[in-house]
């Protein structure tokens, strides 16, 4: 007799007979009444009055015809046994209990040891796994409890998930009737192959192991995968929070049959699991196969396997650590009315377009690693996290307006009240002891075309200008904008001509300027207004007029900040300074140049320099000028390395449709986020998507496959050349900004060293 389980509801089914409440076993022994319920882990459970001479199997089936598979076993001892399904929160399935005499046991896993013997020796044997026992220091053949899972796991970064727990598994004999599953101690073995050789005595070469384990669905003998714990995931259809995803190497084209086999073996080896286990097709290769086998997965999800899509996995997460760390400051919710300082821990309802140096960052909307918010956090070692509905959190509400200690960890955040002494001590410990004097070379006194500039002139024109000029020398013609570089000398001469250095020193010498952030903000605005009204020496004005006339009539010009305090190794300065577009009807170009120069004196820029004890009079602004492009189809940011796994080469890219900037996104916009990497050493690429843009119709991509591969090709060149220029080490990478123009062409806008 089968019981029909549908999300917590039960009905007994036998030849059209329906009844509720009890289920009787079907076996050679007399029938035994069985109560059915959902256990505290949201799994179907049968409660069986047991007999010492028997043992019991719980079977699950998709229908009344199939024989079913055994999902739980237990020895009878005279008490009431509780046999639970190995998979929580199934939608629908049929169950029955089989009673067997101990004297005539089965051998379910075909390993030559009968079920009873294996049940009598749970420490070393497993009736569902024919694998031989291994030392717990090396791994395990099953994971009976949470403590064992944590002992085997280590925390690692994955696309879309930072600092999550991972346990690798290896299945051998996949082409036989008795596949064996092993769980690796990830703290000892990084790679499946070394576990196979060092622990299991595998004697074949690495190439043979790879041939038998990956990239084939016709001659596969083994299967290597990972279990990744997402503790902050909330299932959209109910169930306990959290999910354990089963994943495979992104370029491994694992088909449904192998996924289901692995899922069955894994699920029966995790009796402690309270959350659902779900297959996650993490890469484009696997997503393609998933779509091709959609009908198989759709049927499996009702009765024998959970599946989670990338967009649901990362879209249903309530917490993501973006940058680990500890910070102190006054806790506040940003409403735009109060100046922000390094002594503030701030909750943001949406991602700000620009962000000053802060003591801590909490955002109520998801971030990407390449947003200006997170780039600033990484640069300043600021704890940063996405916390869903942070502003409404009871703990956060209770601490608003108070000094707090804020810590971000992979598994969650810690927040407590702190003293002013703790805040002062922490702030002082983070600041350099001595005044910093950025290098500025004032000997170059000419606006030069990018063709005449190079990497070596960064000290006179700024790294942004110099790096753009350098990329024009090795990237395809037309891929980097052509233009001009204005040297630091022009800013310095302008400041001296108008006595603005003296004015700035007088402003900053006021005691209230130092002690009162509101007064400081007012004074800085007045100084910016003064700077934007001040005249240029005739020679300088003429130089800008000549430059403006060199552009075609009607051409808008993009004027971009290029200081000696940004785009540096170890300090990106992302979002500190402003760029502007000069349109034909706005008059002299010098008007817009002054706006760019004035952005050196915004509150966020001043606060950043003050925190790092940078001498304000040593700062200088160059300007990169090139034709402005409008109507772009897409824009984005990329890193020329894999920030999640340094051992796996690849490029990480964020892309968004139109002119909605990835670095400063519109509220509630989600970018396309993916990792693109060489495919198993071949010339083509594998794409592993994390999120999909919500600014394009569902099912569409911001970047086509051809565009993504073209971008990856250029990122490879950028990494190769700039690693040499900067004399970078093994962990060196470049952060780039790019766009797809209105005509579909790729343009690389800028490149700067990636700050870890």
N, C-alpha and C positions, 0 to 999 in steps of 0.2 A: 504494500500500500504506500502511495506517495502522498506527501503533503505539499500543497501548492503555496509557495511563499511569495507575497507581493508587498514589499516594503512594510513589513510589520503586521500584515494581515495573513491569516492562515485559513486554508480550507483543505479538507482531505478528499482525495479523488481516487475512486476505484470503480470502474465500469459504470460511470454515471452516478455513483452514490456520493453525496456530499454530506459532510458532517463537520462539526467544529469542536476543538478542545483537545482531543488526544489522537495520537498516531500509533498504530500497531506495527511492530517490526515484521518483516517477511524473511524467514529463514527456516532451516530444518527444525530448529527448536521451537517450543511453544511461543505463541505471540505474547509480547509484553507491552502494556500500555506505555506510551511515551508522550510526555507533555512538551509543547513547543512554545518558544518565546524568543524575543530578541534580547541578547545579553547586553551588559553594560558597555560593550565595545561595538554595538550596533551590528552584531552578526546573528544569523539564525542559530538557534541553539535547541538541541533535543535533550530532555532530561529523562534519564533511563534508570529505573530500578534494576540494578545489576545483580548477576549471580557470579560467585567466585569461579565457577567452572567454565565461564564464557568470556569472550571478549567481543567488542562492539565496533562497528564501522558506520560512520555517517556518510551517505552517498548523495551527491548532487547531480542533477540531470536537467537539460533544457526542456524535456518533454516526458511523456509517459511511456515512450517507446524505447528510448536509449537506455542502455544498462546503467549509465551514470559512472562517476568517478568518486573514489574514496577521498574525502576531504578531512577526516578526523578519525582517530582510533583511540581506544582505551581498554584496559583490562578490567573485567568485573571483579568487585571485591565485596559485594553485599550491600554497598551504599548506592545512593543515587548518583549516577554519572552525568556530567554535563558535557556533551559533545557539541562544539561550536564549529561553524563553517570557518574556513581559513580566510575568507574574504568578507570584510564588513560592507554594509549598506548596498547589497545587490538589489537590483530593481525587481527581478522575478526569477524564480527557480523552483524545481521540484526536489524534495528531499525524502529519503527513507533511511531507516536504521537496519543494518544487517547484523544479526546475532550469530556468532560462530563459536563452536566448542574449542576450548584451549587445546584439547587433545588432537584436533585436526586443523591446525592453523594454515593460513595462506602465507604466501611470500609475495606481498604486493609489489615490492620494488625489484624483485627478481635477482637479489644479490646472493642467494644461497642461504640466507639466514631468515628463518620464518618470523612472522609478525610478532608472535608472543615473545620470542627471545629478544627481539629488538625493543619491545615495549618494557621488558624487564630490565633493560640496560640503557636507560635514556641518556646517561652521561656520555656513552661512547657509540651508541647505535641509533639509527633513525629508520623507522619502517617505510618512510617515503623517499629515502635517499640511499642508493647503493654505494655512495662514496665511502672510502676508507677514512678512518678517524685521523685528524691532524692535530698537532700541538696547538693549543690556544694562542701561544705566542706567535704562531705563523698564520692562523686562520681558524675556520670552523666549518663544519658541515651543516649546522643549523644554529640559529640564534634564539635561544630560549627566552631571553629577557632583555630589558632595556639596558642594563649594565653591560651585557656582552656586546650589544650593538654599539654603544658608545666606546667601548674598549677597542673594537675593531675599526672604528671610523676615524677619519680626520676631517678637519674643516678645510674647505678649498673654495675657490671662486669659479663660478660658471657664468656664462652669458645670462644676464638677468637675475642672478642670485649670487650674493657675496657671503663668504664665510659659512656656507652650508655644510652639513655633515654628509660625507660620502663613504659608502662601503662598496668595494668592487666585488664582483662575483665572476666565477669561471665555470662553465659547464663543459664537461668532457663526455665523449661517447654520444654526441647528439645524433649520430647516424645509427645508433643501436636502440634496442628495446629498453635499455636501462641506463639512461643518461645520469651522470653524477654532477652534483653542484657543490662548489666550494666557495666560501666567503673569505676574502683576503684580509689580513691585518694591514690596513692601509698605512699604518705608521711604520711598517717594516718593508712593505712591497708597493712600489709605485706602479709597476708594470705587471700585467698578467703573466707574461712570459717567464719572468724571473721566479714568480711563485710556482709555476708549472715545473720549472727545472730544479729549483732549490728545495721545494717541499714535496712535490709529487714524483720527482725522478724522471721528468720528461727529458728524453735524450735527443730529440730532433733539433735542427737548427732553427734560428729565429725566422728565417724565410719560410721554412716548412710550417712552423707554427702559424705564421701570418696567413699562409695559403689555406690552411685548414680551418682558420678561425674567423677570417674577415673576407668581405668582398665577394662572396659566392653564395648562391642559393641552390646549387646543384651538387657540390662536393663538400659541403660544410660538415666538419666533424666536431668542432668546438664552437662555443659562443662566449664572448667576453662582454660584460656589461657593468653598469654601476647602479647603485641605489642612492638617490639623493633626497635628503629630507628638507622639505619646505615647511617649517614650523608655523609660519604666519599665514598660510593659505586657508581660505574659508570656502568650503564647497558651496557652490551656488544653489544646490538642491538639498541642502541639509547635511547632517552628519557632523561628527566631531571635527574641530579645526585641525589643519595640518594635512600633508599628503607626502607619501614616499613615492617618488617617481622612479621607474625603471627605464634606464636609458642605455644607448649603445653609442659607440664611436661614430661621430657625425657622418663620416663617409661610408659607413658600413650599411649596405642595402638590405637590412633584415626584413624578411617577409613575415606575414601573419603567423604562419605555422610555427616558426621559430620563436616569435614573440610569445605566442600562447604557451608553448612548451616551457619557456623560461618563466613565464608568469606563474604557471602551475607549480613549478619547482620552488620558486622563491616564496610564493604565498604560503606554502605548507611548511616553510622553514622559519617563519616569523610568528610564532604563536603569541608573542607579547604585543603585537601591533594593534594599536587602538585606532589609528587613522587608516584611510584607504591606501592601498597600493595601486598605482596607476601607471600604465605605459605612456611615455611621453616621446612622441616623434620629434626630436629636437632639431633636426637638420632638414634642408630642402630635399635631400636624397630620400630620407625616411618619410617626409611629408608626402612626397610624390607617390611612394609605394602605398602609404596609408590611404590616399585618395583612390588609388587603383583598387584597393581591397576594402573599400568603404563598407560594402555590404557585410563582409565577414566581421569587421569590427563592430558594426551596428548590432549584429546579432549577438556577438560575444558580450557586449556591454550590459545586456539584460540579465545574463545568468552566470557569467564565468570570468569577467575581466573588466576592470575600470580603465578608462582612457582619459587623458587630459590634454587639451590643446595648449600651445604656447600662449596664445592670447588670453585663455582662461586662467592658466597657471599663474601668469604674472599679473593679470588684471584683477585677480581675486586675492591678492596678497595684501595684508594689512600693515606689514612692517618690512622695510628693506634698509639695511645698513648700507649707506653710500660711502661713508668714510669713517673708519674707526677712530676712537680717541676719547679724551676727557677734556671738558671745558668748564669754566666757571663764569657766572655773570648773573645779571638780573633777568628773570624770565618774563617775557612779554609777548603779546600777540601784535604783529605789525599791522598798523592801520594807515600808514603813510604820514602820520602827523608828528611823529617823534623821530629825531635824529638817532641813528644807530651807531654804536661804538663797539670796540672789542670787549667791553664789559657787559654786553647783552647776549642772552640766549634767546633766540627769536623763533616764534612760530609764524610761518607764512601760510596764508590761505591759498596763494598761487605763487608760481615761481617769479621772483622779481627780475626785472630786466637788468638791473645792476645791483651788486651786493658789496657792502663794505666788509672789512675784517670784523668778525664776530666771535663771541665766545662759544656759540653753539647754534646749530641750524636744525629746525624741525619743519618739514613741509607736509601739507595735507594732500598734495598731489604728487604722483610718482615723478621721479627724476631719472635722467640717464647719466652715466658716468661722464659724459662730455658736455653737459650743461654748464653754463658759466657758474652756476651755484656750486656744483660739485668741484669744478676746476679750482675755484677759489678756496673751497674747503680743503682740498688736497694740498694746495700750495701752502696754506696757513696751519695745517694739522688741526683743523677744526672738526669736531664731531658733527656728523651730518647724517640725517636719516629721513626717510619717508615714513610717516606715521599717520595712518588713516584716521580722519576725524580728530586730529591732535587737539584742536582748540576746544573740543567738547569733552575731552578726557577728564575724569574727576580729579586725578592726581595733579595734572597740569593746571587745572582750574584752581586747585587749592594753593598752588605755589606761585601764581601770577603776582608780579610785583616784588617778589622776594629774590634774594640771592640764592642760587642753586648750584649744585654739582651735577653735571649732565655727562653721561657716558653712553657711547654707542658700542654695542657688541653684536656679533652675528646673530645670536639668539634673541636679542631684544635690547632695550635701553634701560638704564638706571637713572633715576632722578630723585634728588633729595635736597632739602634746604641746606644752605651753606652760610658761613659767616663772611663778613666783609674782609676779615684778615685772610681767610682762605683765598678769596678772590684776588686780593692784592698780591699775595705771595705767588699765586699761579701766574698772573699776568706778568709779573716781573721775571719769573723764571723762563718765560717764552720769548722775551725781548733780548736782542743782542746787547752786550754790555757797552759797546762803543758806537760812536756815530759812523754811519755808512756814507761813503762818497761815490756815487755811481760815476763811471768813466764817461766823459764827454769830450770829444775831439772837435775843437772849434776852428781848426786850421783849414777845413774845406768850406769855402765861401761861395760856392756856385750851385745853382739848381742844375742837376745833371739828369739826362735821360737814363732809364734803367739799363740800356745797352752799355753804358759807361760805368755802371756800378757793379759791385760784386760782394760776396760774403765778407771779405776783409774790410769793408768800409762801414760795418755796423756801428763802430764807435763814433762816427760822424753823422750818419743818416738814420740810425736805429736798425735793430735786427729785423723788424717787419719789412722795411724797404730793402735792406740788403739781401734777405732771404728770397723775396719775390724776384729781385734782379737775378740772383744766382739760379733760381729754378728755370728762368728763361733760357739758360745756357744748356740745359740737358733734357728738358721736357719738350714734347712735340711743339712745333711752331704754332702759335695762336692759342695754346692751352693756358698760358699765363698772361694776364693783362699787360699791355705795354703802357708806359707812362714815365713819370718823372719822380725824382727824389729831392725834397727840400731839406737841407742840412740843419743841424742843431744851431749853427752859427746865426741863422736868421732869427730864431726865437730869442737867442741871447742878445743880439743887437736890438731887437724890438723892445725887450725888457729894459735894457740900459738906456735907450733913447727916451723912454717915457718914465724913467726913474722908478720902475715898478718893483725892482728888487728891494729898494729902500722902503717902499710902501708896504710890501709884503712883510718885511722884518718888523716894521712898526705894528702892523696888525697882529702878528703872532706874539709880540712882546706883551700884549695886554693880559693881565692876570685873568680876566673874565673869559678871554678867548681860550685859555687852557682849561679852566674849571667848568665852563658852562657850554655843553654841546649845542644848545639852541642858539646862544649868542654866537658861537663859532660858526654855525651854519649861516647865520645872517651876514656875518662879516665876510665869509668866503663868497657868498653870492654877490655882495657889493663889490668885492674885488674882481670877480669875473665880469661883472657889468662894466667896471672901469676898464678892464683889459680889452673888452670888445668894442669900447668907444675910442681907444687910444690910436693915434695915427702911426703910420710907418715912415721911416726915412724915405726920402724921394727915390733913392737908388733901389731900395727894397721894393717899393710900390711898383716901380718900373719893371723890375724883374718878374713880378707876379703878372703884370699886365702883358708882358711879352709871352710868358708861358700860356696865359689864357688865350691869346690870339693864335697860338700854335695849334689849338684844337679846332676842329671843323665848326663852322657856324651852327648854333643850335645844339651842340653836344654838351650834355650835362657831365660834370666832372665829380668823381668820388674823391674826397679828401680824407685820408685815413691817418689816425695817430700812429706815430712811430717813435717812441721815447727811448731813453737810455735806462728805463726802469720797467721794462716788460719784454716778453718773448726771449727770456734768458734761461740758461741752464739752471734749474732749481727754482725759478721764479717766472711764472707765465704772465702775471698781471692781467689775466683774462677779465675783461669787462671794466677795468679801472678807468680807461680813458675813452673819449667819444670820437666818432667819425661822422662826417656830414657830407651831403651831396650839394654841390653848387650848380644851380640851374641857370640857364641863359638869361632869365629875366631878373636875376638877383643882383646885377651890377658887378662891380669889381670882384675878382676872385679873392682878394685880400680879406673881404668881409667874412668869408667862410673859413679862411685860414685862421683868423683870429678866434673863431668859435672853437676850432680844434685845439689851439693853444690854450684857450681858457679852461678846457676840460682837465688840464693839469691841476686845477684848483677846485675841483668838486670836493664835497665832504668825504666821499668814499676814498678818493685818491689821497687826500690829506691824511685821513685816519690811517690808511695803510702805510704811508711813509713814516708817520709819527710812531706807529707801533714798532716798526723795524729801525727806528732812529736814523732814517735817511735824511741827510741834509737837503732841505727844500731848495736851497739856492743852487745845488748841484744838478737838479733835474733839468732836462732839456727835451724839447719836443721837435722831432722831425716830422715831415708830412709826406706820405706816399700819395701821389695823384695819378689817377688813370681814368679812362672813360667809364662813365656809369652805365650799367646795364639794367634794363627793366624788363618786366614780364618773364622772369626766370621760371622755369618749369619745376625746379626742385633745388634745394640747398641742403647742406649738411656739414658734418664734422667727422673726421676719421683719425684713428691712431695707427701708426705703421708697425704695430706689434699686437700680440694677443695679451691684453691686460689681465685676462682671467687665468691663463696657463702659460707661463713663460717657456715651458718645454715644448709647446706646440706652436709653431709659427703660424701667423695669420694676421689679419687686419680687422680692426673693429670699426664699424661705421654706423652713424646715425643719419637718417635722411628724412626730409619732410617735403611735402608738396608745396609748390609755389614759393612765395616770399615769406612764409611763416618760419622765422629763424629757429633752428634747432637749439642754438646757444641761448636765445632769449625767446622762448615759445609763447604763443598766445595761451591764455588760460584754458586748461582742460584739453589741450591738444597733445596727442601722443605720436611720437615719431616712429618711423620704421627703424628698427634696431637689429643689427645682425653682425655676425662674424663671418668673414670670408677667408678661406685658407686653401693652400695647395691641396689637391685631391690625391692623397696617398703617394706623394712625391711626383705626380704626373704634372702635365702642363695646365690642366684645367683646374677649376676651383670648386670647393664645396662651400655652400652657404648654410649657415646655422642661424635661423631667425629667432629673435627674442620677443619682439613686439611688432605689430603691424600698424601703420598709420591709420588714425581715425579721420584723416582729412581726405581720404580717397574712398571710393566705393569698396565694400567688403569683397575680398577676393582679388583685388588689384594691388599692385606694388608701386611704390614711388619710383624705384629704380628698376629698369628692366635687367634681365640677366646680363645682357651685353654691356650695359652701362656700368653695372657693378664690377664686372670683370675688367673693363677698361680702367675704372677708378683704381682697382687693386693693382693693375700693372703700373700705374703712375706712382702709387704709394710705395711700391717696391723700389722704384728708382729714387724717390725722395729719401727713403731709408738708407739706401746704399751710399748716396753722395753725402748726405748730411752727417751720417755716422762718421765718415772720414773727416769732414770739415771740423766737427766738434770733438773729434777723437773720443767718440763714445765707446762705452764698454758693452758687455753682452746684453745688458738690460736697457740699452738706449732705444728711444723711439721718438718719432716726430708726430705732433698733432697738426692736422691740416684742416683748412676750411675750403669748401668747394661749392660749386653750383652747376646746375644744368641750365644753359641759356635758353632763350626763347626759340632759337633755331635747333635745339637739341644737342648742342656741343657742350662738352665738359670743360669747365674752367676751374683751375686751382687758384684760390684767392690768396692763401698765405700758408706758411709753415713755421712752426716754432717747436723747440724741444718739449717733449712730453714730461710733465712733472708728476712723478709717482705719488 
